[in-house]
Amino acid sequence: MSVCFAADIEPLFRPHDIACMQGMGVLLNDYGYMSDAAGDDTFPDHANARHVYARLTGAEHPRMPMGGPFWSDAQLALFNQWMTDGFMA
């Protein structure tokens, strides 16, 4: 079964996480933002989602969620699967 943003990914972000990252221009609860296919200097495609994932894993800073608790391996795998499945709504 495919992983979808609305049903599987968005609910993983707490209201505090959404508000905190919105202040940095990162729209965790906005499918259009999270699924944007545009790349940047770091990622050739879907840079917004890939930067969020990198922050969730600690590969980029600030690590998310700020102050923890950090996502479990299962949650990270689900986000990664969402990207692999094609950023489904």
Contacts in CASP RR format, 6 or more apart in sequence:
PFRMAT RR
TARGET T0000
AUTHOR 0000-0000-0000
METHOD contacts of the structure
MODEL  1
MSVCFAADIEPLFRPHDIACMQGMGVLLNDYGYMSDAAGDDTFPDHANAR
HVYARLTGAEHPRMPMGGPFWSDAQLALFNQWMTDGFMA
2 85 0 8 1.000
2 88 0 8 1.000
3 9 0 8 1.000
3 78 0 8 1.000
3 81 0 8 1.000
3 82 0 8 1.000
3 85 0 8 1.000
3 88 0 8 1.000
4 82 0 8 1.000
4 88 0 8 1.000
4 89 0 8 1.000
5 31 0 8 1.000
5 34 0 8 1.000
5 35 0 8 1.000
5 82 0 8 1.000
5 87 0 8 1.000
5 88 0 8 1.000
5 89 0 8 1.000
6 31 0 8 1.000
6 89 0 8 1.000
8 78 0 8 1.000
8 82 0 8 1.000
9 34 0 8 1.000
9 78 0 8 1.000
9 79 0 8 1.000
9 82 0 8 1.000
10 28 0 8 1.000
10 29 0 8 1.000
10 31 0 8 1.000
12 71 0 8 1.000
12 75 0 8 1.000
12 78 0 8 1.000
12 79 0 8 1.000
13 28 0 8 1.000
13 29 0 8 1.000
13 65 0 8 1.000
14 65 0 8 1.000
16 65 0 8 1.000
17 28 0 8 1.000
17 64 0 8 1.000
17 65 0 8 1.000
17 66 0 8 1.000
18 28 0 8 1.000
18 29 0 8 1.000
20 65 0 8 1.000
20 66 0 8 1.000
21 27 0 8 1.000
21 28 0 8 1.000
21 64 0 8 1.000
22 28 0 8 1.000
26 33 0 8 1.000
26 48 0 8 1.000
26 51 0 8 1.000
26 52 0 8 1.000
27 33 0 8 1.000
27 34 0 8 1.000
27 48 0 8 1.000
28 34 0 8 1.000
28 52 0 8 1.000
31 89 0 8 1.000
33 48 0 8 1.000
34 48 0 8 1.000
34 49 0 8 1.000
34 52 0 8 1.000
34 87 0 8 1.000
35 46 0 8 1.000
35 49 0 8 1.000
35 87 0 8 1.000
35 89 0 8 1.000
36 46 0 8 1.000
36 47 0 8 1.000
36 48 0 8 1.000
36 49 0 8 1.000
37 45 0 8 1.000
37 46 0 8 1.000
37 87 0 8 1.000
38 45 0 8 1.000
38 46 0 8 1.000
38 47 0 8 1.000
38 48 0 8 1.000
39 45 0 8 1.000
39 46 0 8 1.000
39 47 0 8 1.000
40 47 0 8 1.000
42 50 0 8 1.000
42 51 0 8 1.000
43 50 0 8 1.000
43 51 0 8 1.000
46 83 0 8 1.000
46 87 0 8 1.000
49 82 0 8 1.000
49 83 0 8 1.000
49 87 0 8 1.000
50 83 0 8 1.000
51 60 0 8 1.000
52 64 0 8 1.000
52 79 0 8 1.000
53 76 0 8 1.000
53 79 0 8 1.000
53 80 0 8 1.000
53 83 0 8 1.000
54 60 0 8 1.000
55 61 0 8 1.000
55 62 0 8 1.000
55 63 0 8 1.000
55 64 0 8 1.000
56 63 0 8 1.000
56 64 0 8 1.000
56 70 0 8 1.000
56 71 0 8 1.000
56 75 0 8 1.000
56 76 0 8 1.000
56 79 0 8 1.000
57 76 0 8 1.000
58 64 0 8 1.000
58 70 0 8 1.000
63 70 0 8 1.000
64 70 0 8 1.000
65 71 0 8 1.000
71 79 0 8 1.000
82 88 0 8 1.000
END
